[in-house]
Each structure stands twice: as C-alpha cells, then as structure tokens.
Amino acid sequence: MTKTIKYTVVDTSVGSLCVAYSADGIIAARLTDDENEFVADCADELDSVVEHDSNPPSALLAAVEGRLQGDVQLTFSLPGRTPFQRAVLEYVASIPRGEMRTYGEVALAVGHPGAARAVGEVMRTNRIPVLIPCHRVVRSGGDVGQYTPDPSIKRRLLIEEGALLPTR
C-alpha cells in the first residue's frame, strides 16, 4: 500500500535542505537545488506519494532549525533499516555539534569493533544527512573522506560547527 509523505524546503548555510516527513517523524532529507529529483528519489526509495507542504507544522520547522543550530533531538523514521544500521544512525545523531568521531569509533560504540567499513556504508546510504550528522564521522586520520555529494560541504559544515579549523 502506497502511503503519502510530505516535504518542505529549509534554507541552510550550505544550501536548500529538502525534508520529507510523516506522522512518524523525518524520513529523508537532502541538500539539493533540485526538488523534483528529491521527490522522485523519495517516491521510489520509500514507495510513497510525496507532496509539497506549503504550510508545514511550525514545530517541525523549529525542530529542524534547532537541529541545524545545535543539538535539538528530532524523531526520525528509519524504515527498512537493520538493527546495526539503526544503531549507527542513532549513535551518529547523538554526536554533539563541534565534535567528530572516526568510523572505527562509531563501530566500537555500537558494539561492532572492526566494522568501520560497514559504518561507512551506513553513512553513505544515510537518507537524513545533516540532520543525522554523518558529516561528523571522519576517517581515522581525520580526513573528511568522499562525503556525498561533495566533500567541501562536509568540510564547511565541520568548520561552521567548530570541529575543524579553516584552511587557507
């Protein structure tokens, strides 16, 4: 049965953040200038009808803005995720603004030492980047890695949060 989810667009310091949500919480988010692509991807990945909400709940907007500015907790819907994937995403959501963890540290924290590559795969497929801050997870040497869609966005977010110093 196909369900209907809604989406809105929130302006951030690094571009437009499309946010899809339902009564269960936030389902997907993506930094993009192409709303149509976001809607098509969500419809396909989530087997849903995706409708623009021109009047999203003020509580949702306040929570998203709070999350972008600090560590406000949000309710996320993580359909189709394994227990390991959920554990990784929930742990990453708890990493405070201005801090970073390595893929190996995340793996250890969720009880799977040695699963750094698997953590990287969960980060790669994170449907809620920025809000579940996969940009705060870095390689063991501190390199930001090949953040999707653009490593410069990850670096910029980490600089804005005070986790990295600006480079000249």
ZIPE-V812205 format. One record per backbone hydrogen bond with DSSP energy under -0.5 kcal/mol. CO is the residue of the C=O (numbers start at 0). NH is the residue of the N-H. If there is no record, write none. Layout:
# ZIPE-V812205
co;nh
CO;NH
CO;NH
This chain:
# ZIPE-V812205
co;nh
2;48
4;50
5;20
6;52
7;18
9;16
11;14
14;11
15;17
15;31
16;9
17;29
18;7
19;26
19;27
20;5
21;24
24;21
25;76
27;19
28;128
29;17
29;31
32;34
33;37
34;38
35;39
36;40
37;41
38;42
39;43
40;44
41;45
42;46
42;47
43;46
46;2
47;49
48;4
48;50
50;6
51;53
52;55
56;60
57;61
58;62
59;63
60;64
61;65
62;66
63;67
64;68
65;69
65;71
73;75
74;25
75;77
77;80
81;85
82;86
83;87
84;88
85;89
86;90
87;91
88;92
89;93
90;93
91;94
95;98
100;137
101;105
102;106
103;107
104;108
105;109
106;111
107;110
111;114
114;118
115;119
116;120
117;121
118;122
119;123
120;124
122;125
125;128
126;28
127;131
128;130
130;132
131;129
131;133
132;135
133;136
135;100
135;137
137;102
138;141
142;138
144;146
149;152
149;153
150;154
151;155
152;156
153;157
154;158
155;159
156;160
157;162
157;163
158;161
